[in-house]
Amino acid sequence: MPVALLIPAQAQQLLRPSRIIAEGLLNPRGICVEDDGSLLLVEAGSGLPDQAFSGRISRLRADPHAPGAYWPPEVLAEGFRSMNMQARMLRDEIMGLSDIALGAGRYLASQTDYVAGSKLLDLQYRPPEPLFHSRGNLNSLCYHPSRQSWLAVKPDTNQLVEFTEDGEQVLAQLPDLDQGQEAVPVTLVHEPQTDAVLISLFSGELHRDPARKASTSPTRPAR
């Protein structure tokens, strides 16, 4: 029998002390916790013309002598393409490594690369090797245990896509929002209680109204 998932109209505030655990990062995009408490981090890179391959994957190990603190990042892999899409998208946005997730005993990282082709990278190899290839913009990534597959969202085509041994397939084409904005999905998570996939939408440009082009609506969840 389906289990209802209740999403409050307004988020509750939960204020906690904060601590900076890493600085000098180049557009950090995704983070994942390992079994030993270490953090795996992907950075899209600087996007500068003279740093076209500045994307990297790092590990931050917990400092055993300082609870809540971490040692400086240890670079596991680097040299991933980093592109500033300002000329193409009319906004200062860096494309490159975008997320990292754990599933079925392995860690994968998603990468958007408009030159060599986007891909999901398997981190069990050094350097990481492509497990799946794709076209377009691969953003947030998660593993779906019931489907035994990897899911990602594509903001440029407004799609939820699935990767299996048979390759890539589109699971959902997200419709335009109430005022005609494109959906622009940016993050997704698997909700274990209901087995649902939750997607947050950034929402994009109002192409039908030149006077309001590039306006956005608030982020909202979708199922």
Buried (B, 14 or more C-beta within 10 A) or exposed (E): EEEEEEEEEEEEEEEEEEEEBBEEEBBBBBBBEBEEEBBBBBBBBBBEEEEBEBBBBBBBBBEEEEEEEBBEBEEBBBEBBBBBBEEEEEEEBBBBBBBBBBBEEEBBBBBBBBEEEBBBBBBEEEEBEBBBBBEBBBBBBBBBEEBEBBBBBBBBBBBBBBBEEEEBEEEBEBEBBEEBBBBBBBBBBBEEEEEBBBBBBBBBBBEEEEEEEEEBBEEEEBE
